[in-house]
Structure formats: structure tokens, C-alpha cells
């Protein structure tokens, strides 16, 4: 799975508000299987997961935002 965990204080910096999200009760595997596709890129911030584009995913990864 391509998932990166980022701290909550990076939320605004990565502009995660513009992407589809799932709340605390959702699982990453379930969202990928049912809605987003198995090869989708996901960022977890706090208890929420976000389906992001490649640019945001690789920005978070390259800047070492993940924990």
C-alpha cells in the first residue's frame, strides 16, 4: 500500500482540505477496494485518510513530512 502518515500540523502546508477524505471509522484498505482504487496514493493525517494526487504524495515524501 502506498500510504504516508503525516503529523496534523502539516495539514495546511500540504493543502489536504482539497482532497477526498474518510473519517476515523474508515480503513485504508476498505476505501481503496471500494472507492479509490487499489493503486491510489493515500496520506494519513491524524485519524483521517486522504486520497491525494501524485504531486502532493511525493511532496510529502520528499520533504520528509511523514512520521
Backbone as a ProteinNet text record, in pm:
[ID]
protein_1_A
[PRIMARY]
XXXXXXXXXXXXXXXXXXXXXXXXXXXXXXXXXXXXXXXXXXXXXXXXXXXXXXXXXXXXXXXXXXX
[TERTIARY]
83.5	0	87.4	48.8	122.4	52.9	94.8	36	147.3	133.1	227.5	149.6	207	147.2	218.5	140.3	198.3	139.2	214.3	160.7	51.6	-36.8	-150.8	-107.1	4.3	48.5	93.1	100.9	136	12.4	-106.2	-232	-244.6	-228.8	-244.1	-129.9	-11.7	104	87.6	26.7	5.2	-129.2	-209.4	-340.7	-431	-439.1	-517.5	-668.4	-711.4	-855.1	-916.2	-836.3	-887.4	-908.5	-871.3	-880	-994	-1046.1	-1147.6	-1089	-1171.6	-1121	-1221.1	-1171.4	-1254.3	-1220.1	-1320.3	-1305.1	-1247.2	-1255.1	-1189.9	-1235	-1356.4	-1406	-1367.7	-1308.8	-1276.9	-1140.4	-1128.8	-997.9	-939	-808.2	-740	-768.1	-756.5	-779.2	-922.8	-1018.2	-1158.3	-1185.9	-1133.2	-1154.5	-1089.5	-972.9	-906.3	-983.2	-1032	-1104.8	-1238.9	-1309.3	-1445.7	-1455.5	-1367.7	-1388.6	-1270.7	-1152.8	-1041.2	-953.9	-959.6	-873.8	-752.5	-709.8	-601.8	-466.3	-446.2	-316.4	-318.1	-421.5	-432.4	-327.9	-295.3	-197.8	-273.8	-236.5	-310.6	-216.2	-263.6	-192	-281.5	-226.2	-299.9	-250.6	-345.2	-314.4	-405.8	-349.2	-431.5	-513.6	-645	-732.4	-798.4	-769.8	-832.3	-736.7	-793.3	-713.4	-760.2	-664.9	-691.5	-640.5	-723	-685.3	-623	-492	-419.6	-365.2	-323.4	-261	-111.8	-46.7	95.4	183	154.8	237.8	238.5	121.5	112.6	178.3	155.3	213.3	365.6	422.9	568.3	628.7	553	598.8	611.7	509.8	512.8	626.7	646.3	751.5	891.3	911.6	1043.3	1082.4	983.9	1012.9	1021.5	1006.2	1011.7	912	789.8	681.7	626.9	647.2	584.9	651	577.4	628.5	646.3
-119.1	0	124.6	221.2	346.4	445.2	445	532.8	599.8	729.1	805	864.3	858.1	922.7	1054.5	1160.5	1291.7	1346.6	1427.5	1488.1	1590.1	1611.4	1700.6	1843.5	1887.6	2025	2047.2	1944.4	1956.4	1962.5	1957.3	1955.9	2074.1	2194.4	2314.4	2328.7	2290.8	2301.8	2215.7	2098	2007.7	2031.4	2123.3	2157.7	2034.7	1957.3	1834.3	1859.1	1980.5	2010	1998.4	2001.3	1995.9	1853.1	1752.7	1614.5	1539.1	1434.2	1349.9	1283.5	1271.4	1213.4	1114.5	1036.9	943.6	961	951.2	979.7	867	882.2	790.8	645.1	620.9	483.5	408.5	475.9	413.8	346.4	238.8	173	206.9	211.8	244	135.8	10.7	-99.1	-97.5	-71.2	-66.5	45.9	163.6	277	252.7	190.6	161	56.8	-46.1	-152.2	-104.7	-23.4	15	142.7	240	372	427.2	422.5	497.3	418.3	290.1	207.7	157.5	39.3	-26.4	41.2	117.6	182.7	330	371.6	512.3	549.4	676.5	729.7	791.1	752.7	792.4	855.6	964.4	1029.2	1022	974.7	971	1085.3	1168.3	1282.8	1276	1247.4	1226	1099	1109.5	994.6	990.2	1086	1094	1046.4	990.4	949.1	1028.2	1064.4	1149.4	1082.8	1084.7	1034.2	1151.6	1150.3	1266.3	1238.9	1346.4	1333.2	1302.7	1270.9	1233.8	1345.8	1467.6	1581.6	1596.4	1591.9	1606.2	1488.4	1369	1249	1257.1	1288.1	1292	1414.3	1523.2	1639.1	1602.4	1536.4	1493.6	1396.1	1308.2	1208	1268.8	1356.4	1415.4	1511.3	1581.9	1679.1	1612.8	1482.5	1405.8	1455.9	1481.2	1521.9	1402.8	1284.8	1168.8	1132.2	1058.3	1016.6	866.5
0	0	0	-78.6	-82.2	10.1	134.6	234.8	313.5	333.4	414.7	531.2	648.8	766.6	789.5	804.8	831.6	960.2	1033.2	1155.2	1122.4	1215.6	1196.4	1164.9	1216.8	1191	1046.1	964.5	822.1	732.1	791.6	716	620.2	670.8	587.5	487.5	527	438.4	313.1	328.2	214.9	145.5	197	139.9	127.7	233.5	230.7	225.6	257.5	256.1	116.8	12.7	-123.7	-175.3	-98.3	-143.8	-74.4	-140.2	-76.5	47.4	150.5	274.9	332.6	426.5	502.1	648.8	733	874.7	957.3	1088.9	1181.8	1171.5	1126.6	1120.1	994.2	897.7	768.9	772.2	696.9	684.2	547.7	542.5	418.1	314	352.7	258.7	206.7	292.7	251.7	153.8	179.7	89.7	-46.2	-45.4	-171.9	-251.4	-185.2	-255	-308.5	-231.5	-269	-351.1	-327.8	-387	-466.4	-413.1	-469.2	-565	-563	-648.8	-572.4	-608.4	-533.1	-548.2	-654	-675.5	-634.2	-563.7	-524.9	-419.9	-416.6	-321.9	-204.8	-84.5	35.1	136.3	196.6	305.5	428.3	539.1	664.6	751.2	794.4	878.9	1000	1114.5	1232.7	1214.8	1235.9	1219.4	1082.2	997.1	865.4	757.1	650.7	535.7	414.4	329.2	213.4	86.9	-16	-148	-222.5	-239.2	-292.2	-431.9	-498	-628.8	-611.9	-722.7	-717.7	-664.5	-705.8	-663.9	-512	-450.2	-304.7	-234.3	-285.4	-224.9	-224.1	-340	-348.8	-280.6	-271	-194.4	-47.3	5.2	145.6	169.6	75.9	91.7	80	-17.2	-38.7	72.7	127.3	232.7	369.5	370.3	494.9	598.7	552	641.8	720.8	668.2	728	859.6	941.7	1073.1	1076
[MASK]
+++++++++++++++++++++++++++++++++++++++++++++++++++++++++++++++++++

